[in-house]
Amino acid sequence: MMKSDDANEKNSNDYIWESNRKSFSKLPTSEYTMDESRRVMIRKALDLDIIDVRSYAGYRGDMLVEFTTMEKDTVSALKKIAEELGLEVTVRQDPLQIYQVYCIVVTEDTYGLKV
């Protein structure tokens, strides 16, 4: 008798989440409130020429604020603000000249995916 794929998955030792890491819901930056650096970043960015903003967790638990803009000057201003707040910054540009600026609050105690 063959086991179903679900049964094989449950018995596998190749779990996606590492057991020695805290779950995202237990991270200090996710306890029912947004940390102050992301709040300040968003407040200051609202005065700039942005198209969209969203805040979420990355795959390693780092907390991100993503800003979308079409203006190079806005990208520079966002990078400056983020760096003053101690955030890491990454910028992506698509072929339509739309910039996505990721401001990252690196968490020290994060979960990870097995490789």
Disulfide bonds with the S-S distance in Angstrom:
none
